[in-house]
Amino acid sequence: MGHSRDRDYADFRQEVRAFIEQSLTDEMREAGRLQTSVFPHMKQAIAWQKVLHAQGWAAPSWPKEFGGPGWDAIQQQIFREEAYRASAPTIILQGLTMCGPCLMGYGTKAQQDYYLPRILSTEHIWCQGYSEPGAGSDLASLTTSAVPDGDDYILNGAKIWTSHAHEATHMFCLVRTSTEGRPQKGITFLLVDMTTPGITVEPIINLNGIHEQNTVFLDSVRVPQTNRVGDENDGWTVAKYLLEFERGSVCVSPELRRNLRLLHRGAKTERTANGEPLIEDRVFRRKLAARDIEVSILEFNERRILSTVVDGGSPGVLASVAKIVGMELLQDIDKLATEVAGLYSLPLQSEALVPGHEKEAVGPDYALTAMPRYLDGRSVTIAGGTSEVQRGILAKSVLGL
Ligand SMILES: Cc1cc2nc3c(=O)[nH]c(=O)nc-3n(C[C@H](O)[C@H](O)[C@H](O)COP(=O)(O)OP(=O)(O)OC[C@H]3O[C@@H](n4cnc5c(N)ncnc54)[C@H](O)[C@@H]3O)c2cc1C
């Protein structure tokens, strides 16, 4: 049984690899190489998703009934590994891994029929409006209000850190519909068309000069009540379901392996003060080996999580551990990459990070993204729940503290 399953996965990997090899254009590969965060360059990511969509692979994690390929968790990981290996742009997360699953779990049939195919086709691009200036880790304290008015709600407030809001056609968001009782009880999940009057999007420029996040101001924004997902005041249940769905899918080892490969390549070219290749330097080799081993350990743990999911189980706290370790390891590898790039990591060349740019970059290829990745990496232990909060969860649920 085990053997045939392994053989099936090996065949599947070959099929995925061959398809990616023949379908990825040079422009898409360039965009993948120049990507410095979890968020892809939108234009090429859309072009890539259209190619995948034609193949039925646009949404790796979706079941067949909603237009996904129906892959199990291990097949999804193989797809991720092969996509990173070929420098494909990563998938556009918010629609495919966040809003889509919420609609599958809690949307009406009409909402599913309307929105899901448009997520797959890229006609709709989504952003996630959860965080607010006064509500991050303590999300339940959010205050953006939605007041019923006829068949609509009227929204007032602000969302912050909203990734891709400037490129999105829609935002799924949490709003306050009641201030009675526990704060979690008065939250509602809404779908908002970004062209609705009263929405203003202002950029937040990252440390590395790239524009991915935004503040979204909502000033008397009229949203039809039919855009509500789940019941009024029950948005927390929908938001929690999303976390359930995501469990076990936070596997970063394919990205870490790719980053290690780049590092390795750079270290063969760079020389130490003595003129020997950096890769021969004992101190450097020790650091590289340590990171390599840590990535292998993470890979084993991710596989444990994935096979638990394939067998119908729940990975439980192991997923939180993998998130903390994976993100901290990502930061360590980014730091080592700046060591390899040395002086070339100093000029911040934001313009040369735009796919299709005409600007000649200073320094070798691998050095161009080293510092932008390092700077972006400061945020990975914050976004999606900070490491401190995750550790708090572990202390409570595992150690019983
Ligand atoms: C790059 C990036 C992209 C993002 N994209 C989006 C997006 O698209 N949509 C969206 O809605 N949000 C997004 N976020 C927001 C993200 O979810 C929040 O930043 C995160 O939840 C932390 O909230 P905060 O920034 O308000 O920090 P705070 O919650 O104010 O935390 C400040 C500090 O206090 C610590 N702290 C807080 N509570 C506890 C606790 N209970 N125990 C121990 N320590 C604690 C934190 O660890 C942190 O160090 C993004 C953030 C980043 C950095």
The ligand as a Gaussian input file, in Angstrom:
#p B3LYP/6-31G(d) Opt

LIG

0 1
 C        3.573000      42.162000       6.135000
 C        2.234000      42.110000       6.825000
 C        1.105000      41.831000       6.099000
 C       -0.143000      41.826000       6.722000
 N       -1.251000      41.597000       5.942000
 C       -2.483000      41.678000       6.525000
 C       -3.655000      41.566000       5.729000
 O       -3.592000      41.390000       4.505000
 N       -4.853000      41.677000       6.343000
 C       -4.983000      41.867000       7.692000
 O       -6.098000      41.921000       8.182000
 N       -3.874000      41.997000       8.478000
 C       -2.644000      41.914000       7.927000
 N       -1.501000      42.064000       8.705000
 C       -1.668000      42.394000      10.119000
 C       -1.225000      41.309000      11.101000
 O       -2.189000      40.297000      11.181000
 C       -0.985000      41.998000      12.457000
 O        0.115000      42.856000      12.301000
 C       -0.715000      41.010000      13.548000
 O       -1.871000      40.283000      13.866000
 C       -0.205000      41.708000      14.828000
 O       -1.053000      42.739000      15.219000
 P       -0.504000      44.224000      15.495000
 O        0.363000      44.622000      14.350000
 O       -1.669000      45.090000      15.811000
 O        0.435000      44.101000      16.752000
 P       -0.035000      44.021000      18.274000
 O       -1.121000      43.032000      18.414000
 O       -0.285000      45.402000      18.781000
 O        1.259000      43.448000      18.975000
 C        2.361000      44.272000      19.390000
 C        3.345000      43.410000      20.156000
 O        2.745000      42.876000      21.339000
 C        2.842000      41.456000      21.353000
 N        1.618000      40.873000      21.920000
 C        0.339000      41.222000      21.637000
 N       -0.510000      40.437000      22.317000
 C        0.228000      39.551000      23.010000
 C       -0.077000      38.470000      23.884000
 N       -1.344000      38.126000      24.174000
 N        0.953000      37.763000      24.419000
 C        2.248000      38.086000      24.129000
 N        2.600000      39.112000      23.312000
 C        1.605000      39.827000      22.755000
 C        2.999000      41.058000      19.901000
 O        3.635000      39.796000      19.757000
 C        3.825000      42.190000      19.343000
 O        5.191000      41.971000      19.593000
 C       -0.245000      42.079000       8.106000
 C        0.907000      42.356000       8.852000
 C        2.128000      42.396000       8.224000
 C        3.335000      42.734000       9.054000

